[in-house]
Amino acid sequence: MTQYKIKLFEPVIEQEDIEAVIEVLKSGWLAHGPVVETFEQEFARYIGVEHAATVSNGTVALALALKALGVGPGDRVLVPDYTFIASATAAIMIGATPVFVDVDSKTFNISVDDVLQKVEEPGVKAIVAVHLFGHPAEIKALKEIATDKRLLLVEDAAQAHGAEAWGKKVGSFGDAAIFSFYATKNMTMGEGGIVVSNEKSVIEKVKMLRNHGQSARYLHVELGWNFRITSMQAALGRVQLRKLDRLNDLRRQNASYLSSLLSRLEGVEIPYEAPWAKHVYHVYAVKLGTRNIRDCVQKCMTSNGIEVAVHYPIPLHAQPVFRNMGYAECCPTSSALAEKELSLPVHPKLGREELKLVAETFAKCLERCREEVKQQIQ
Ligand SMILES: Cc1ncc(COP(=O)(O)O)c(C=O)c1O
């Protein structure tokens, strides 16, 4: 395994996180318990919604949110073509069919223009608005379309805890929203997810589905699963939530500093933040000129001990799993972004010196790669 000087993601686990988990372990109440419900109430309050239900991860959170809203077999769900695969596979898990929508070249988020084209297709019942990398999707316009066309709007905020659009937290706009608490996320439980909504019935349904479809003890009224979290996860979640704003501020400061160092480099597009948006930089995504240069810079950074990654090298419509299901070519902007994106470290544990090293190494790598690629072409 490569030993990095600077990692791309690092969870922030402090003494208070450790103590909270130990306290639960000592209490003897390890499975679902009161601390889970306390966390759900606190998270709902933080987002500014009425209700919340934790589940095992963000993927099942999205699947159960769609199912609880009434999406199922025969329904089509608009999903951005440029996102983590779970945004689309969640729809398939509950028998629906994703329809891939192109994205905006500045923010990487679902294109409102392409949504307007595709909402007219027969059978479309819902829009999944992914707030990719921590930058909010154009949620106001999407909500207007959803209201106008009588569609459901579900926010996939797996990467956007604490992000805001027009001064309101993402997760508070749709009919329901989901978050992930995977280890790399802005707040974590190791694994975990949550569905939030202002509709009590939606959250009650999710709670039933996550618990074997039980409406009362050993009374199973529909097919359900075990998608519950443990009390250790919830205890960790409570502490992580308390420091989310502080850690997001650090991410924003780090991103702003890195951008100030990179903005003078030719051929590099630094991350965009819309005037109405608060970006929480789960991923700090730059765009480079071509796939050759991007791949070369990625290799060069890695060999210099700085972990970087491509999110995402293959757009969803071109993934073998979807090609095998008969999905055709679509979404030119998404395909172009997959050639250019490179994610650089800005997590809250990084200081100025480390960010300076990231920027200096990046500048050197870029220069070397430009030369290399030029020579390959000649
Ligand atoms: C945009 C997006 N949606 C959904 C998920 C699924 O979350 P999880 O990994 O917790 O299942 C992720 C996870 O990375 C994600 O990035």
The ligand as an SDF file (V2000), in Angstrom:
LIG
                    3D

 16 16  0  0  0  0  0  0  0  0999 V2000
  -23.4460   10.9980   -4.4670 C   0  0  0  0  0  0  0  0  0  0  0  0
  -23.5160    9.7570   -3.6420 C   0  0  0  0  0  0  0  0  0  0  0  0
  -24.6950    9.1270   -3.5120 N   0  0  0  0  0  0  0  0  0  0  0  0
  -24.8210    8.0130   -2.7600 C   0  0  0  0  0  0  0  0  0  0  0  0
  -23.7370    7.4610   -2.1110 C   0  0  0  0  0  0  0  0  0  0  0  0
  -23.9120    6.1950   -1.3430 C   0  0  0  0  0  0  0  0  0  0  0  0
  -23.5440    6.3070   -0.0070 O   0  0  0  0  0  0  0  0  0  0  0  0
  -22.9440    5.0500    0.7860 P   0  0  0  0  0  0  0  0  0  0  0  0
  -21.5320    4.8520    0.3440 O   0  0  0  0  0  0  0  0  0  0  0  0
  -23.0560    5.4450    2.2190 O   0  0  0  0  0  0  0  0  0  0  0  0
  -23.8010    3.8800    0.4550 O   0  0  0  0  0  0  0  0  0  0  0  0
  -22.4950    8.0790   -2.2180 C   0  0  0  0  0  0  0  0  0  0  0  0
  -21.3260    7.5180   -1.5250 C   0  0  0  0  0  0  0  0  0  0  0  0
  -20.2120    7.8400   -1.7600 O   0  0  0  0  0  0  0  0  0  0  0  0
  -22.3750    9.2390   -3.0060 C   0  0  0  0  0  0  0  0  0  0  0  0
  -21.1980    9.8640   -3.1530 O   0  0  0  0  0  0  0  0  0  0  0  0
  1  2  1  0
  2  3  1  0
  2 15  2  0
  3  4  2  0
  4  5  1  0
  5  6  1  0
  5 12  2  0
  6  7  1  0
  7  8  1  0
  8  9  2  0
  8 10  1  0
  8 11  1  0
 12 13  1  0
 12 15  1  0
 13 14  2  0
 15 16  1  0
M  END
$$$$
